[in-house]
Amino acid sequence: MKRDFLSILDLTPDEVSHLISKAKKMKRQWAENALPQSMRGKVLGLIFVKPSTRTRVSFEAAMYRLGGHCIFMTAQDTQISRDEPLADTARVLSRYMDLLAVRTFAHSDVEELARHATIPVINGLTDTFHPCQIMSDLLTIEEKRGHLQDLKVAWLGDGNNVAHSWINAAALLGFGITLACPDGYEPEESVLRKARSLGRGELRLVKDPLEAVASADIIYTDVWTSMGQEEEKAQRLKAFQPYQVNENLLAQAPPHAMIMHCLPAHRGEEVTEGALEGPQSIVFDQAENRMHLQMALMEWLMTGQ
């Protein structure tokens, strides 16, 4: 039976652990120029309604390094732009390709594609979730800390799609996450409710960013204005200013705390230059690990191993 990856909650804790271990192995093989050509003759389709640097390039590089091929399509490159039903697109592409990764706005669109596709569908990003990002972040944290046990994550800023996937990961794996968000920018209630229903991990919402980072192992932030929110930029800059990751905030956090950001970063807005380029930042390691985790994910979806 085919598997899709639309949300962290599509996995079990054992599957998360397996994928991280598999990604570590493939990262070593990559360094030794000894990667298996497990995708030889396979085709990955990429449908991107939203533009991207890391998501697109990491998927393409991952597929090529495993011997496969990619076909990249924007919405304008397909009949989706002329109102072809997503169900029809999914069924047709399933006859040409072996995997499909989608980066779009509405999460319901990737769910519709997955419902009708006969090949695995991967959520490369929606307005609701960004699961590939958080899986590669977990890989990075395990590399740095040696384990994920007793992990404490502090999220600062917008309760957005990346925050939602962090909430899912904390609920699934049982670690702690504290989110400091200004009024009106909290995570969606449905995401919080689902996480709390799982009964694992510690989920806290606070207003004070200093409270959030007081015992954090990871301090995570994201841009304050995402694609599609440009008209809100002025009010967002004002609302989020107290939540900037800067040197003053880091002085109140444990000295071992590491800074993460899914990139691109707006230096001087959600994070200062000094914090992003400082010794506590691991943002470029996490960016690289997108490729390694996605190699492991695609091979696992295709083979079950």
C-alpha positions in Angstrom: 0.0 0.0 0.0 1.4 3.4 -0.9 2.3 5.9 1.8 2.1 9.7 1.6 3.9 12.2 3.8 1.7 15.2 4.3 2.2 15.8 8.1 4.6 14.7 10.8 1.6 12.9 12.3 1.6 10.5 9.3 4.5 8.8 10.9 5.0 6.8 14.1 7.7 7.6 16.6 9.6 4.5 15.4 9.3 5.7 11.8 10.7 9.1 12.7 13.7 7.4 14.4 14.2 5.1 11.4 14.2 8.0 8.9 16.7 10.0 11.0 19.0 7.0 11.3 18.6 6.3 7.5 19.4 9.9 6.7 22.5 9.8 8.8 23.7 6.7 7.0 23.0 8.2 3.6 24.8 11.4 4.6 27.9 9.3 5.4 27.5 7.5 2.1 27.2 10.9 0.3 30.4 12.1 1.9 32.2 8.9 0.8 30.7 9.2 -2.8 29.0 5.8 -2.2 25.3 6.5 -2.3 23.1 3.7 -3.6 21.5 4.4 -7.0 18.2 3.3 -5.6 16.2 5.8 -7.7 17.7 4.8 -11.0 15.0 5.0 -13.6 12.6 6.7 -11.2 11.0 10.1 -11.8 10.1 12.7 -9.1 7.5 15.3 -10.1 7.7 18.7 -8.4 4.6 20.9 -8.5 5.4 24.3 -7.0 2.7 26.9 -6.7 5.0 28.8 -4.2 8.6 29.6 -5.3 11.5 28.1 -3.3 15.2 27.8 -3.0 15.9 25.1 -0.4 12.8 22.9 -1.0 13.3 22.7 -4.8 17.0 22.3 -4.9 17.2 19.9 -2.0 14.6 17.6 -3.6 16.2 17.8 -7.0 19.7 17.2 -5.7 18.5 14.3 -3.5 16.8 12.6 -6.5 19.8 13.1 -8.8 22.3 11.8 -6.3 20.2 8.6 -6.0 20.3 8.2 -9.7 16.8 9.4 -10.5 15.3 12.3 -12.5 13.1 15.3 -11.7 10.4 17.2 -13.6 9.8 20.6 -12.2 6.4 22.3 -12.8 4.9 25.6 -11.6 1.1 25.8 -11.7 1.4 27.9 -14.9 3.3 25.0 -16.5 0.3 22.7 -16.0 -3.4 22.6 -16.8 -4.0 23.4 -13.1 -3.7 27.0 -14.1 -6.7 26.4 -16.4 -8.8 24.8 -13.7 -8.1 21.1 -14.4 -9.3 19.3 -11.3 -6.5 18.3 -9.0 -8.0 14.7 -9.0 -7.4 14.5 -12.8 -3.9 15.9 -12.5 -3.0 13.4 -9.8 -4.3 10.4 -11.7 -2.5 11.4 -14.9 0.8 12.2 -13.3 0.7 8.9 -11.4 1.0 7.2 -14.8 4.2 9.1 -15.7 6.0 9.5 -12.4 7.0 7.5 -9.3 6.8 10.3 -6.6 5.2 13.7 -6.4 6.3 16.6 -4.1 4.0 19.6 -3.9 4.6 23.1 -2.5 1.4 25.1 -2.4 -0.9 27.3 -0.4 -4.0 25.3 0.8 -3.3 22.1 2.6 -6.5 20.7 1.2 -4.9 20.8 -2.3 -2.1 18.4 -1.3 -4.6 16.2 0.5 -6.7 16.1 -2.7 -3.7 15.2 -4.8 -2.7 12.5 -2.4 -6.2 11.1 -2.3 -6.3 10.5 -6.0 -2.6 9.7 -6.8 -1.5 6.1 -6.9 2.1 7.2 -6.2 3.5 8.6 -2.9 2.8 12.4 -2.4 5.1 14.5 -0.3 4.1 17.8 1.3 6.9 20.2 0.4 5.1 23.0 2.2 1.5 24.2 2.6 0.1 27.1 4.6 -0.7 24.6 7.4 2.4 22.3 7.6 6.0 22.0 6.6 6.9 18.5 7.7 10.1 17.9 5.6 11.6 21.0 7.3 11.0 19.7 10.8 12.2 16.2 10.0 15.5 17.6 8.7 15.6 19.8 11.8 15.2 16.8 14.1 18.1 15.1 12.2 20.2 18.2 12.8 19.4 18.4 16.5 20.1 14.7 17.0 23.5 15.2 15.3 24.3 18.2 17.6 22.9 16.8 20.9 23.3 13.1 20.3 19.6 12.4 21.1 16.1 14.0 21.2 15.3 13.0 24.7 14.2 15.8 27.1 14.4 18.3 24.2 13.0 21.8 24.9 12.2 24.0 21.9 11.3 27.6 22.1 9.4 29.0 19.1 9.4 32.8 18.8 7.1 34.7 16.4 4.3 33.7 14.1 2.3 30.5 14.9 2.6 29.5 11.3 3.0 26.3 9.2 6.5 25.6 10.6 5.3 26.1 14.1 2.4 23.7 13.4 4.8 21.0 12.3 7.0 21.6 15.4 3.8 21.2 17.6 3.1 17.9 15.8 6.6 16.7 16.3 6.5 17.5 20.0 3.2 15.8 20.5 4.3 12.7 18.6 7.8 12.3 20.1 7.0 13.6 23.6 9.3 16.6 24.0 8.6 20.1 25.2 7.8 23.1 23.1 7.0 26.6 24.3 5.6 29.1 21.7 5.9 32.8 22.3 3.5 34.6 19.9 1.9 38.0 20.0 -1.9 38.3 20.3 -3.7 37.3 17.1 -0.7 35.3 15.8 -1.1 32.1 17.8 -1.1 28.6 16.2 -4.4 27.3 14.8 -6.6 26.0 17.5 -7.3 22.7 15.5 -3.5 22.0 15.5 -3.2 22.7 19.2 -6.3 20.6 20.0 -5.0 17.6 18.0 -1.6 17.8 19.7 -3.1 17.9 23.2 -5.3 15.0 22.4 -2.2 12.8 21.9 -1.3 13.4 25.5 2.5 13.4 24.9 5.0 16.2 25.3 4.7 19.5 27.0 3.0 22.3 24.9 3.0 25.8 26.3 1.8 29.1 24.9 3.3 32.3 26.4 3.5 36.0 25.5 7.0 36.7 27.0 9.8 35.6 24.7 12.3 35.6 27.6 10.1 33.1 29.4 10.1 30.9 26.3 13.9 30.7 26.0 14.7 30.5 29.7 15.4 26.7 29.6 15.5 26.1 25.8 17.8 23.8 24.0 16.6 25.2 20.6 15.5 28.7 19.8 13.6 28.7 16.6 12.2 31.6 14.5 10.9 32.3 11.0 10.1 35.3 8.9 7.4 37.6 10.2 5.8 38.0 6.8 5.3 34.9 4.6 4.3 34.6 1.0 0.7 35.9 0.6 0.9 38.2 3.6 2.7 41.1 2.0 -0.1 43.6 2.6 0.2 42.9 6.4 3.9 43.6 6.6 3.7 47.0 8.4 1.4 45.7 11.2 3.4 42.5 11.5 6.7 44.3 11.9 5.2 46.2 14.8 3.6 43.2 16.4 6.6 40.9 16.2 9.4 43.4 17.1 9.6 42.2 20.8 10.1 38.6 19.5 13.3 39.2 17.6 16.1 36.7 18.2 19.0 39.0 19.2 22.0 39.1 21.5 20.0 40.5 24.4 17.6 37.5 24.2 20.4 35.0 23.9 22.0 36.4 27.1 18.8 35.2 28.9 18.9 31.7 27.4 21.1 28.8 28.4 24.5 29.1 26.9 24.1 25.7 25.1 21.0 26.9 23.3 21.2 26.6 19.5 19.5 29.0 17.0 17.5 27.5 14.1 15.7 29.2 11.2 14.2 27.5 8.2 15.5 30.3 5.9 15.3 32.6 4.1 16.1 35.0 7.0 15.3 38.7 7.0 18.3 39.9 9.0 17.4 42.8 11.2 13.8 41.7 11.5 13.1 38.3 13.1 16.9 37.7 13.8 19.9 39.9 14.0 23.0 39.4 11.9 25.0 38.7 15.0 22.7 36.0 16.2 22.4 34.3 12.8 26.1 34.3 12.2 27.1 33.6 15.8 28.5 30.4 17.3 25.1 29.3 18.5 23.6 29.3 15.0 23.2 26.0 13.2 20.9 27.3 10.4 23.2 26.2 7.5 23.6 22.7 8.9 19.8 22.3 9.0 19.5 23.7 5.5 22.0 21.0 4.2 20.1 18.3 6.0 17.0 18.9 3.9 18.8 17.0 1.1 19.9 14.1 3.3 16.5 13.6 5.0 14.6 13.8 1.8 16.9 11.2 0.2 16.0 8.9 3.1 12.3 9.8 2.9 11.9 9.2 -0.8 13.8 5.8 -0.7 11.6 4.8 2.3 8.4 5.8 0.5 9.4 3.8 -2.5 10.8 0.7 -0.8 9.4 0.7 2.7 12.9 0.2 4.0 
